[in-house]
Amino acid sequence: MSDNTTPDPVNVPVRTRPRKLELLILLGIVLLALGLRTAYLLQARSNPLFDQPVLDARMHVEWARAIVNGESYLQLPYFRAPLYPWFLASIYWFGGSTYLAPRIIQILLGAVSTGLVYLLGREAFGLRVAILAGLGAATYGALIYYDCELLMESLSVFLNLLALWLLLRTRRVGGRVGWLLAGLVLGLSAINRPNVLLFIPVAAIWVALRRLHQWRSGVVDGALFLLAFMVPILPITVLNYVRGGDAVLISWQGGPNFYIGNNEYTDGKTARLPGARRDWWGLKEDVVYIAERSTGHSLKPSEVSRFYYKKALRFMRRSPAHAAGLMWQKFQYFWNDLEVPSVSNMYFFTARYAPFVRWLPLRFGIVAPLAVLGFWYSRQQMGRSLPLLVFTLLYVASVIVFFVNCRFRIPVLPLFIIYAAVGASHLWMLATRRDWHRLIVGCAAFALLYVFMNPGIPQAYIDAPGARCTVARALMIKGMLSEAYDECADVIRIDPNYPSAYITQGLICGKRGDIACAEERFRKALEVDPAAPVHEFLVEMYVTQERYRDAMRALREGVAISPGNAALQVRLARMLACCPDGSVRNGREAVEVAQTILNTYGPAAEGLDALAAAYAESRRFDEALDAAQKALRMATEQHDADLAAQIEGRIALYKRRQPCRELSESRKD
């Protein structure tokens, strides 16, 4: 027979045909996931935030670009786990610093994650569950949405699924390479989002004791798993200790986050720390300021984190009923259909820029009740699927004990989808077997859970004033001032007491050159919220108009309202030292303010630069030179070329025994 003869498919070995069929099914699911994510990405490019990221997304982009440029961004030890900015930086290194490239990589990663959902379902529960789970993950709207956001969720989903699949597969096929790889991947997941740390001790015990009759071999496997897990973490711990001077395992954000979700003022879903500003950098500064003001002395980052853990636990001890009610409220937030907004509002952005997502069939209010049934129905297969169940429950607990929003439950959603597939498959099996009694019980349980988990979407989530203001800011940056102003006007019609709308309108008026309108809008924002963050804008506007006394008044108001705002304090010190209006300058007070900044926040280039200007105004030029040279060294080490150039100019003044009369400063946008 010629080699070119096509073989009869009937003669293909029996075990080969199912394998090829399964590969085709897997490929189809992955391509479906990729197609839907590509469609979303193409539509989402019309979103003004596509190339104007905000809050966490903006911080990730800035951090990644700083890494590529060899610049410092966050002081060590790490406040936030660093893997996702490193991931972005690696993409920027090869593909350029664009907003499209990382999203393309992430939708590819999301499609692969969908394949991992199929493989994990196949490994734990069989082909039917694998197909249902794969289709569910491919078409789940929130997963599609977050695969295109510049946030860490897409990477967490991939790493967690890969690690769990490696654990289950290695249990079946044997070999120690699988344990090593699973530990390594979980270590990477921990330096992306540390929630997985809760799972590690349980996973190590499961690896070590899975075969009691071979316990010595199991102990070795468990030890190798733990060693591999520590490989990505140890370098960060060492870096935090050696360069940051503090014993921090990965990051020190845990304490503040725990307090955000466990205090007498929290609603359990909003990332707001009492007394702190609401922007990312302001929150980070105020977290330290509040802790050090309360203790009366400077604190290391790990001590700041412990301060907030203790503060939250003290609240729980003093108000157990309130704390228990709050925990129940967070439990309800997690287990219901609401996609509680965090950085962005999925309801608003999908409805406006990618409406097809709204018509996809699956949502949490359907998946979660089926998943609960799946937990119950899978109890007889607990032996081989135990890591999935334990990981799911521990991850859920790790979210609820902090605070809850849709973004934080994304990493565990694929596992819910797998268990939902188990629940749906079992109900179908009961129907085909005509086991009416068990089917009725299962359907009744689903109905009760569905009612509990589907309370309806609040109108505020649909109106989304915060999202609209964010869009307005992006439109303003793009120069679309009329559209931006109208967007804010819509917000004010929806909620006349929403300060961000007035602030944004004030900024728009300022860009138009209508100073009177800008001032009126900023003052209106303060009327509806006395703590509205407008004082820096007012100061900038007044300085531009050379209304220095008004600028000083606004500075003092801002510092009084937000005493932890280091940026405002630096500006106050510089105004007191450098203001062209002699009636505003006060060298002695400038020195006091600058020294307070340095004592509170530690040595920083901006603070030392302000102290140097204050010394010069007080005619203490030798001390001014010393402080300015220290500031220049720090600015150079931080690769802040603009600030370094400004300081060099001021050093020349101090050498000529002249004070500074320049109010400009280098600051983050």
N, C-alpha and C positions, 0 to 999 in steps of 0.2 A: 504493500500500500504506500502511496506517495506521502511524503511528509507534509504536503500541503492539503491533505484531505481533512475536512472539518469533522471533528469527532461527533458522534451521536450523543446529544445531551442525556439520553436515557442511560447511556453507559458510563456516565460520570459517577464516580464512587458516591454512595449515599451520604457519607459524612461530609463530603465537599460541597454538595448543593446547598444544604442549610447554612453553611458558613458563608458561602457567596451571597446567599439571599440576605443574611443578617448584615453583611458588609454593605449591600445595596440599601437596606433599610437605614443603617447608620448614616451612610452618605446622604441619603435623601433628607433625613432629619437635620443634618448639619447644613446642607444647602438651603433648606427652608429657613433655618435660623439666620443664616447669612443673608438671604434675600430680604427678609423682613427688617433686619438691622440696617442693611444698605438703603432700603427704601426710607427708613426713618432718618438716617444720616443725610440723605439728599434733601429731604423736606426740612430738617432741622437747621440747615445752612441759612435759611431765611430768618432765623431767630437772631435778633441783635446781640444776644449774649453768646452766640457761637464764637465770636472773636473778641468778646469783652467779658471774660469770666469774672465771677464775683466771689467774695468770701473764701471758702476753702479751696475752690477751684483756682481762683486767682493766686492764692498762696502757693499751691502746688506748682503752678506754671512759673511763678517768680523764683521759687526755690530751685526748680529744675534748670532754669536758665542761668541762675547763679552758679550752679554746679558746673555747667558746660563752660562758663566763662572763667572758672577758677576763683569765684568770689565767695565770701562768707555770706550766710543768710540768717541762720538761727544760731545763737550761741549754744555751745555745748554746756551741759548735757542736753540731749534732745528733749524738747517739749512734746513733740509729736513723733510717732514712729516714722522712719525715713524711707521705707522701701518704695512707696509709690512715686515720690519725687525722683528717686534714683531711676526708676523705671521710665518716667517721662524724660529724664536727662539722657538716658541711653537712646531713646527714640530721636531726640533733638540732635544728639551727637552725629547720628548717621543720616537722618532725614531732614535736618534743618528745624529751626524753632518755629514751626507752624502750628496752627490749631487743628488742622485737618489730619496730619499724620498720626498723632496718638489715637484719634478716634477711629481711624481705619484699623490700626493695630488692635484696638479694644473690641471692635465688632468681630474681627477675626478670632480674637480670644473668646468672645462671647459665643461664637459658633462652635468653637472647640469645646467650651464648657458644656454646651448643649449635648455634644457627643459624649462627654464624660457623664452627664446625667443618664444617658442611655446605657453606657457601660456599667455604671454603678448600679442602676436598677436591674440590669441583666445579671450582674454578679450576685446581688442580694436576693432578688425575688423572681427572676425568670424573664422570658422574652416578652410576654404580654405587658407586664409592668414596665419593662424597659421602653417599649414602643410608646405607650401612653405617656410616660414621664418625659421622654424625649420630645414628643410633640407638644406637651404642656410647656416645657422650658423654652422651646423654640418660639412659641406664640404668646408668652406671658409678657404683658405690656410693660410692667415695671422693670423687668430684666432688660428688655430692649431699650428702655429709656436710660437706665443707668450705664449700659454699655457704651453710650455716647456722651456721658458726662465725664469731665476731667476730675474724677474722684476715685477713691481707692476700691470701690465696691467690685468693679469688674475683675480686678486682679485678685481680690479676696475670694470671690466665687471660684475662679479657676484653680487657685492653689488649694483651697479646701476640698474641692471635688477630686482633684488629682491625688491628694494625700489619702483621702478615704478610699478611693478606688485601689490605690497601691496596698493599703492595709488589708482589704478584703481579698484582693487577688493573691497577695503573698501568703495569706492564711491558707488559701486553697492549693497553690502550686508549690509553696515552700521556697527555701533559699533566703539568704541573709541580705542580698542586695536590695530586695524589696523593702525590708525594714529600714535599711539605711536611707533609701530614697524617700520613703514616707516620712521619716523623721526630719530629713533635710527640707522637704517641701513644707512641712508644718512649721519648721523654724523660720522659713521665709514668710509664711503667712503671719506668724507672730510679729515680725518686724514691719508688717504692713498694717495689721489691726490686732492688738494683743489679746483680744477676747479668747483666742484659741488656747491661751495658757491654761485655762481651767481644764481643758480636755487632756492635756499631756500626761498628768499622773495616771489618769484612768486608762489611757491608751497604752502606756508603758506596762501597767499591771496586766492588762489584757494580753499584750504581746508575750509577757513573761509566763503567764499562767494558762495560756490557751490549751496546752497539753500537760496536764499534771503529771503524767507518767514520764514525761521528758522535761522535768522542771529545770534541770541544770542547763540544758540547751536553751530553754525558754528564757532563763535569767540572762544568759549571754545575749540573746536576741533583744530583750528589753533594754539592756545596757547599751547595745549598739544603737538602738532606736533613739535613746535619750542623748547619746553622744552626737549623733547626726543632727538631732534637733538643736543642740547648742551651737553647732558650727556657724550658722548665720548670726546668732545672737551674741556670742562671746566677743567678737571684734567691736560691736557697738558698746557693750558693757565696758570693755577696756578703754575705748575712746572716751566714753562719758567720764570715766574715772581719771584717766591720765590727762586729757585735754580739758575736760569740764570740771575736774576737781571734786566729783561727787559720785557716790556709788548708786547709779541708776541702771537697772537692768536693760531697759529699752528706752522708755520715755517717762516723763513725770506728769503727764496730763491726767492720769487716772484719778488722783485726789480731787482736783477741781471739778472734773466731770461727775464724780460720785456726789459731790456736794450740790452741783447744779440740779441733779435729779432727786436730792434728798434734803430739802430744807423747808422751812415753814412757809415760804413764799412761792415755791415752784408749782407748776401745773403738771410736771412729769413728762412733758413733751417738748418744751421750749428750751433751747440752749442759752439760758440767760442766768448769769451769776449775780445775786443781789448786790447792788452797789457798784457793779462793774459796767464798763461800756459794752456796746453790742457788736462792735466791729472786731475782726480777728486780732489785730495787733493791740487794740485797746483792751480787750479781754485779757490777753496774755500779760500785759503790763499791770493791769489792775489786780489780777490774781496774786501777784507778788506783793504789790503795795498793801492790799487789804490784810494779807497774812502778816506782813512785817509790822504794820501799824497795830495790829491786834496783840502781837507778842512783844512789841517794843524793841526788837533787835533784828538785825539782818538774818536771813535764812538761806540755806542751800536749797536748790530746787527739790531735792528729795524731802527736805523738811517742810517746804511749802506744800508738797503733795500730802504728806502725813498730817499737816495742820488741817487740811480740808476733809480728809478721811475722818479725823477725830471730831471735827465740827459736825459732820453729818451724823456720825454715830451718837454724838451727844444729843442732837435733835431727836433721834430715834428713842433714846432712853428717856428723855424728858417728856416727849409727847408720843407715847406708843400708839395711842388710838389714831392720831393724825398720821403718823408714819405708816401704820397698817392700812389706813384708808388710801393713802397715796400709793402704796405698793399695789393695792387692788385696782386702783385707777390705771396704773401703768400696765398691769396685767391685761386689763380690758383694752387699752390702746393697742397692745401688741396683737391680741387675738381678735381684732375686728377688721372689717373690710377697709376702713379709712386708711388712705395713704397720707399719713400726717406729714406735712411739708417740713423740710429742714433747710438745706441750702436753697432749694428751688421747689416750686409748686408743680408737681407732675400734672395735676388736673388742668391747670391754666396753660402750661406750655404745650402739652400734647393737643389740647383742644384748639389752640390758635395756630400751631405750626406743623403738627403731624396728626390730623384728626383721625386717620385710619386706626391709630392705636386704641381709640375709644371703643372701636367695634370688635376688637379681638375678644374671644369668648371668655378667657380665664381671668379671674381676679381673686384676691385673697379671700373674699367672703365665700367663694366656692371651694377654693383649694383647702383652706384651713379646716372646715368641717370634715371633708373627705380624708384629710391627713390624720385627724384624731381617730376616725374609724380605722384608718390604715395602721396606726400605732397599735390599736387593739387587735386587729385581725392578724398582724404579723407576729404576735407574741409566740407562736409555735415555731417561728423561724428565728428566734432571738439569738441562737448560737452563732449563726453566720452573719447576722446583720446588727449585732450589738453595738459596734462602733458608730454606726449611723444614728441609732436611737440616742445613744449617750451624747454624741456630739450635738445633735439637734437640741436635746433638752438643756444641756449645759449652755449652749450658745443663746438659747431663748432666755435662760436665767440671767446670763451676763448682760443682756440688753435691758431686761426689766429692772434689775437692781440699780442701773444708772438712769437713763431716761430714754424714751421711746420715740422714734419717728420712722417713716417708711424706709429711709436710707439705711438705718442700722439693722433692719431685719432682712435686707437684700442678701447678705452672705449665706443665710440659712434657708432662703426661699426655695432653691433647687431641691433641698432635702424634703421640704414640705410637699413639693410637687411629686417626688418619688413616693412618699407615703400616701398622698392623695390618689396616685395611680393604684397603689395597693388597695385602698378602700374602694375605689370605683371597680376594680377588677373583681374583688370579692363579692360586691353587690351583684355584678353581672353573673358571676358563677352561681350565686344563690337563685337568681332569676331563671337561669337555664336549667338548673336542677329542680326548679319549682319547690324550693324550700321556703314556702310562703311565710312561715312563722318567723324564721330568722331574717328574711328579707324585710318584712314589715317592721321588725325591731330595728334593723339597721337604717331603714328609711326614716323611721320616727326619730332616731337619734340624730341623723343628719338634719332633719327639719328643725329640731330643737336647737342644735348648734348653729344652724344657719340664721335663725332668728336672733340669737345672742350675738353673733358675729357680724350682723349687717344692720347697724343702727341708722344708716343713711348718711349722706354727705352734707356737712354743715354748709350753709350758703357762703360763709366767709371763705371756705376753701375754693368755691367756684368763682366768687368775686375777686379773690386773690389780690388785695391792695398792695401787699408787699412785693409780689411778683410784678405787678404793673409798674410800681416805682422803680424796680430794678431795670425793667425794660426801658423806662423813661431815661434813666441815667445812661444806659448804653446808647440810646438814640441821641442824647445830648452830646456824648463823646464823639459820635459820628457826624455831628454838625446838623442833625435833623431837629432843630430847636422847636419848631412849631408842633411837630408830631409829638415830641417829648412833653411839651407843655400841656397839650391836649390829653395825653395819657394821664398826667397828674390831675388834671381837672376831672377826669372820669373817676379817679380814686376819691377825690374830695366829695364828689356827688354821692359816692357809695358810703364813704365814712368821713364826715367833716372833721373828725378828731384824729386823723392819721397824720402825725407830724412829718414823716418822711416825704409826703407829697408836697408839703409847703417848702421843705428844705430843698427839694429838687427844683421846684419852681423858682426858688431864690437863686439857685445856681444858674438856671437858664436865663433869668433876668440879668444876672451879672455878666454872662457871656454876651448878652445883647447890648450891654453898656447901660442898662436901666438900673442905676444904683438905688434909686428910691424904691422901686418895685422889689429889688432884691432884699433890701433892708426890711421892708414891710413883710415879705414872705418869711424871712428868718425869724422876725419877732412874732409872727403868727404861730410859727412852729413852737416857740417857747411858751406861748399862751396855752396851747393844748398839751404841751409836755415840757415842764420846766427843765428836765434833764436832757432835752433834745440836743444832739451833738452838732450845734451850729456855730459855736464860738470861734473855732478856727477859721470858718468861712467869713464871719463878721470881721475878725482881726485882719484877714487878708484884704478884704474890701476897704476897710478903714485906712490901712497902711497905704494902699494904692492911691487913695484920695488925700493922703497926708493928714488924715484926721487922727492924730496920734493919741489924743486924750480919749477919744472914743475907743480906739484900739486897746488902750490900757484898761479901760473900764470892762470891755468885753473879755479881755484876758483874765482879769480878776474874777469876773462872774464865772467863767469857765472852770478856773482852778477851784473855786469854792464848790461848784457842783460836782466836778470830777477830780477830786484831789489826787487820784492815782494816775492822771493823764500826764505822763512824762513829757510828751511832745509840747503840751501847753505850758508846762513849767519851764521847759527850755526856752520857749518863745518869750515867756514872762521875764526870765533872767536876761535874755538878749535885749528885750525892749527897755528894761531898766538900765542896761549898760550902754546901749548903742543908739537909742532913739535920737534922731536929729533935733527933736524938741527938748530943750534943756529943762523945761518944767516937768517933764515926764521922767527924766533920768534920775537914778538914785543908786550910786555905786555901792554903798554899804548894803542896801537891801538886795542888790543884784548878787553880791558875793554870798549872802546868806541863802538866797534861793538856789544858786548854783551848787553850793556845798550840800544843801539838803538833797538835791537831785542825786549827787554822787554818793552820798551816804545811804540813800534809799535804794538806788538801783545799781550801785557799783560803778566802776570806771567805764565810761563810754566816750567815744569821740565827740559827740554832740554836747554832752554835759561838760567835758573838759574845755571845749571850745567856748562855751558860754561862761565858764568860770574865768578863763583867760580874759575875755572881754570885760567881765566884771572887775577883775584886778586892774586892768588898764584904765577903766573909768575911775577907779579909786587911786590912780597914779602909782600903783604897785607894779611897775613894768617888768621887773626881774621875775616876779612870781607869774605875771602874765605870760612871759616868754616860756617859762618852764612848763606851765599848763598847756600852752598852745603847741609846744613841741611834742608833748605826750599825746595830745589830740591828733597831731599830724601822723605820728607813728601808728596810732590805732586806725586812723582812716586809711592809711596806706596798706596796713595788714588786712583790712576789710575790703580792699580794692574799690573803695569809694572815691573815685577820681575827682568828682565834682566837689565834694567836701574838702578833700585834700588840697585842691587848688585854692579854695576860699581861705582855708587856714593859712596856707603859705602867704597869701596876700596880707592877712592880718598880722602874721609874724613880722613882715616887713614894716608894718606900722609900729608895732611894739618896739622894734629895734630903734626906730626913730623917736621913741618916747611919745608916741601919739596914740590916743584912744581910738576905738572903732566907732564909726558912725554909719555902719551898713547893717540893715536888718535882714537881708537875704540869708537863707540857710538851705542846706541840703536836707531834704526830707522825703519820705516815701509818699507816692501819690495816694 
